[in-house]
Amino acid sequence: MKERFKRELMRKTFHMSGVTVPLVYVLFGRELAILYTSAALIAFVMLEFVRTRAHSLFPMVKTADLIARQSEKNALAAYVYFCIAAVVSIFFMSRSAVIVGLTAALASDAVAAVVGVGVGMHQIKPKKTVEGTSAGFLTSMALAYLLNCNFVTVIAVGLVFLIFDLVELGIDDNFTIPLAMVIIVQVVEAIL
């Protein structure tokens, strides 16, 4: 269990580097955020091609082996899916929707995984626990609140996390959760 927790903690620490996307947006604006995220996406796609097709040439073999899940050994890694969702979000959605949605998605997913692996005892479904999902739900709402969202948006972001964390769509959740959170913030902002 300790090894699994350590691996998940390392994986999610790397995963949280995605928070640089909304940070670049806040500090430098939409155009540079699109450039930054697009450049990262291109670099990650090229790295993934090398990692999955010519594993021995990959420059970070030990790191990749340590943080990749078994299902990712010969498939695209989570950061590619996140970058696609981020580029689409930045291009089509409002500044606040992108900042709130991406930040809440990254943090809630990381907290859910770490809590679920670390202290989760009540399994809901394979690789999902009540404790982890609850922690992700609360984290997403707390971040939406801290980022000055209204009450309806806070609840909506939490419910989107809950739904997309528990329902398997067959699409990587590193794509669906960030995109869904950005969209729900955009929709609620437009209605209110």
C-alpha positions as CSV (number, residue, x, y, z in Angstrom):
1,M,0.0,0.0,0.0
2,K,2.8,2.4,0.8
3,E,4.4,1.9,-2.6
4,R,1.1,2.4,-4.3
5,F,0.5,5.6,-2.3
6,K,4.0,6.9,-3.1
7,R,3.5,6.2,-6.8
8,E,0.1,7.9,-6.9
9,L,1.5,10.9,-5.0
10,M,4.4,11.3,-7.4
11,R,2.0,10.8,-10.4
12,K,-0.4,13.5,-9.1
13,T,2.5,15.9,-8.2
14,F,3.5,15.7,-11.9
15,H,-0.2,16.0,-12.8
16,M,-0.5,19.3,-10.9
17,S,2.1,20.9,-13.1
18,G,-0.9,21.5,-15.4
19,V,-1.9,24.4,-13.1
20,T,0.7,26.4,-15.0
21,V,-1.9,26.7,-17.8
22,P,-4.4,28.8,-15.9
23,L,-1.4,30.6,-14.2
24,V,0.0,31.6,-17.6
25,Y,-3.5,32.7,-18.6
26,V,-3.8,34.9,-15.5
27,L,-0.3,36.4,-15.8
28,F,0.1,36.8,-19.6
29,G,-3.3,36.6,-21.2
30,R,-5.2,34.4,-23.6
31,E,-2.9,34.5,-26.6
32,L,0.2,33.5,-24.6
33,A,-1.8,30.8,-22.8
34,I,-2.9,29.3,-26.2
35,L,0.7,29.5,-27.4
36,Y,2.1,27.9,-24.2
37,T,-0.5,25.1,-24.1
38,S,-0.2,24.4,-27.8
39,A,3.6,24.2,-27.6
40,A,3.2,21.9,-24.6
41,L,0.7,19.7,-26.5
42,I,3.1,19.4,-29.5
43,A,6.0,18.6,-27.3
44,F,4.0,16.0,-25.4
45,V,2.7,14.4,-28.6
46,M,6.2,14.0,-29.9
47,L,7.5,12.7,-26.6
48,E,4.6,10.2,-26.4
49,F,5.4,9.0,-29.9
50,V,8.9,8.3,-28.8
51,R,7.8,6.8,-25.5
52,T,5.3,4.4,-27.0
53,R,7.1,3.5,-30.2
54,A,10.8,3.7,-29.3
55,H,10.8,3.3,-25.5
56,S,14.5,3.0,-25.2
57,L,15.1,6.4,-26.9
58,F,12.7,8.1,-24.5
59,P,14.8,10.6,-22.4
60,M,12.9,10.0,-19.1
61,V,12.3,6.2,-19.1
62,K,12.6,5.8,-15.4
63,T,10.2,8.7,-14.6
64,A,7.7,7.4,-17.2
65,D,7.8,3.9,-15.9
66,L,7.4,5.2,-12.3
67,I,4.4,7.4,-12.9
68,A,2.6,5.8,-15.8
69,R,-0.3,3.5,-15.0
70,Q,-0.4,0.1,-16.6
71,S,-3.1,1.2,-19.1
72,E,-0.8,4.1,-20.2
73,K,2.3,2.0,-21.0
74,N,1.4,1.8,-24.7
75,A,-1.2,4.5,-24.9
76,L,-1.2,8.3,-24.7
77,A,-0.5,9.6,-21.2
78,A,-2.8,11.8,-19.2
79,Y,-1.0,15.1,-19.9
80,V,-1.8,14.9,-23.6
81,Y,-5.5,14.6,-22.9
82,F,-5.3,17.5,-20.5
83,C,-3.5,19.7,-23.0
84,I,-6.1,19.0,-25.6
85,A,-8.9,20.0,-23.2
86,A,-6.9,23.1,-22.1
87,V,-6.3,24.3,-25.7
88,V,-10.0,23.8,-26.6
89,S,-11.1,25.5,-23.4
90,I,-8.8,28.5,-23.8
91,F,-9.7,29.0,-27.5
92,F,-13.5,28.8,-27.0
93,M,-14.4,29.7,-23.4
94,S,-14.2,32.8,-21.2
95,R,-11.2,33.6,-19.0
96,S,-12.9,32.9,-15.7
97,A,-14.4,29.6,-17.0
98,V,-10.9,28.4,-18.1
99,I,-9.2,29.5,-14.8
100,V,-11.8,28.0,-12.5
101,G,-12.6,24.9,-14.6
102,L,-9.0,23.9,-15.2
103,T,-7.7,24.7,-11.7
104,A,-10.7,22.9,-10.1
105,A,-10.3,19.9,-12.4
106,L,-6.6,19.4,-11.8
107,A,-6.8,19.8,-8.0
108,S,-9.9,17.8,-7.4
109,D,-8.6,14.9,-9.5
110,A,-5.3,14.9,-7.7
111,V,-6.8,15.1,-4.3
112,A,-9.4,12.4,-5.1
113,A,-6.7,10.0,-6.2
114,V,-4.3,10.6,-3.3
115,V,-7.0,10.4,-0.7
116,G,-8.6,7.4,-2.3
117,V,-5.3,5.5,-2.4
118,G,-4.0,6.8,0.9
119,V,-7.0,6.4,3.2
120,G,-9.9,5.1,1.0
121,M,-11.6,2.1,2.6
122,H,-15.1,2.1,1.1
123,Q,-14.9,1.1,-2.5
124,I,-17.6,2.5,-4.8
125,K,-16.3,0.8,-8.0
126,P,-12.8,-0.4,-9.1
127,K,-10.2,2.3,-8.3
128,K,-12.8,4.6,-6.8
129,T,-13.5,5.1,-3.1
130,V,-16.1,7.1,-1.2
131,E,-13.3,8.9,0.6
132,G,-11.4,9.8,-2.6
133,T,-14.5,10.9,-4.6
134,S,-15.8,12.9,-1.6
135,A,-12.4,14.7,-1.3
136,G,-12.4,15.5,-5.0
137,F,-16.0,16.8,-4.8
138,L,-15.2,19.0,-1.8
139,T,-11.9,20.2,-3.4
140,S,-13.6,21.3,-6.6
141,M,-16.3,23.2,-4.8
142,A,-13.7,24.8,-2.4
143,L,-11.6,26.0,-5.3
144,A,-14.6,27.4,-7.2
145,Y,-15.5,29.3,-4.1
146,L,-12.0,30.6,-3.5
147,L,-11.9,31.7,-7.1
148,N,-14.9,33.9,-6.4
149,C,-17.6,31.8,-8.1
150,N,-21.2,32.3,-7.1
151,F,-23.1,29.6,-5.1
152,V,-24.7,28.0,-8.2
153,T,-21.3,27.7,-10.0
154,V,-19.7,26.2,-6.8
155,I,-22.4,23.5,-6.6
156,A,-22.3,22.9,-10.4
157,V,-18.6,22.4,-10.5
158,G,-18.8,19.9,-7.6
159,L,-21.6,17.9,-9.3
160,V,-19.7,17.8,-12.6
161,F,-16.7,16.4,-10.8
162,L,-18.9,13.8,-9.0
163,I,-20.6,12.7,-12.2
164,F,-17.5,12.5,-14.4
165,D,-15.5,10.8,-11.6
166,L,-18.1,8.1,-11.1
167,V,-19.4,7.5,-14.7
168,E,-17.0,5.8,-17.1
169,L,-17.4,7.3,-20.5
170,G,-14.6,5.4,-22.3
171,I,-12.8,8.7,-22.8
172,D,-9.8,9.7,-20.6
173,D,-11.0,11.7,-17.6
174,N,-8.1,14.0,-18.0
175,F,-9.9,15.3,-21.1
176,T,-13.5,15.0,-20.0
177,I,-13.3,16.4,-16.4
178,P,-11.4,19.7,-17.3
179,L,-13.5,20.3,-20.4
180,A,-16.8,19.6,-18.6
181,M,-15.8,21.8,-15.7
182,V,-14.9,24.7,-18.0
183,I,-18.1,24.3,-19.9
184,I,-20.3,24.2,-16.8
185,V,-18.7,27.4,-15.5
186,Q,-19.2,29.0,-18.9
187,V,-22.8,27.9,-19.0
188,V,-23.7,29.0,-15.5
189,E,-21.9,32.4,-16.0
190,A,-24.0,32.9,-19.2
191,I,-27.2,32.1,-17.4
192,L,-26.6,34.2,-14.3
